[in-house]
Amino acid sequence: MGKRVYLLLTIIVSLLVLGTAKESLALDNSKRKVKAVEANASNNVTTIAKKVPYSIEITEQSAPLGSVITLATNAITIIKCPEEPVNFHLGSTIGIDAYQAAEFDKSVGRNEIYVRPRVDAAGINTNLVIEFQSGPIAIYFHVIELKNGNNAGDFTGEVVIKNSHYKDELTQANQKLLAANTENEKLLAHTKELEKQLQDKITSACDEDKLTILRIVEDNVIFTTRKNTIEQANIKISQLGRLQKTKNGWIISFVLENRTKDFVSLNKIESLSNKVITTWELPKKLSPKAETKLSLLIDADLKEMPTEVTFFIGSTPLKVKTSY
């Protein structure tokens, strides 16, 4: 009887010791796991971030080279798409949210996808595949977590996708710009032509007013007061009356006498470098054995009185002095 009691006590003590050992081992394992998780989390949490570009472009050529985009936990990265995505797939959905803008406007290219890693995504390397009408493109991510929060330059805040659709739109935009520039040049040339025509009309109207004044002067000038007479080869030219100053220039009248028995041609009239307006259409034939009145408007500076007028009879110049 005593042996049985001793054996039973021995079994009970062994069971108690074994249970205590298992609890101790389980506790040790739990502590090791906690330490491993803490160490892993510590490795993924960065105090000082490596500076990265705020904006990165992804093309069909750069995507296969594995350009890695740096995401930050609790920060949103905008992915700007050149066309509306048909669909998109995250390589890992653990701790990462990706969603398309609730509202977008195709006319201004609003086709964004927002990617936001949560805290439990720190240290994850994954990718995002976006399907477009023109074909898919893949973007690779590395997620970091910063103890002191996220600032510009700590992570990539903007990804711009430039695929074949973007290139096609860029080509079309350049073609439209070229066409618009060509049309603009045509419009500018047409505008200049209209401005020239308007200026010609204004000048013509102004000259017509001046000619009207000259005709009045010619009709009323008298032959009696003659001066500054010059005579050469049976052609006699005299100034009639005095030189008159008007707001449009200087008006002066002459009498031209052809003493020959033949017509002679008055081909041109000059007054130094000043413009000369006359009621006559040159060249003009001067009748034989006759006197003809002629009034001129010399478009000169009103402060400087013209002192000379040159008449070209045929090819011969005749210089006539002018005065008050």
Helices and strands as residue ranges (DSSP letters): H 2-44, E 45-46, E 55-59, G 63-65, E 68-72, E 77-80, E 87-90, E 96-100, G 106-108, E 112-117, G 119-121, E 125-132, E 135-146, E 158-162, H 164-220, E 226-232, E 235-246, E 249-258, E 264-270, E 275-278, E 284-286, E 290-299, E 308-313, E 316-321
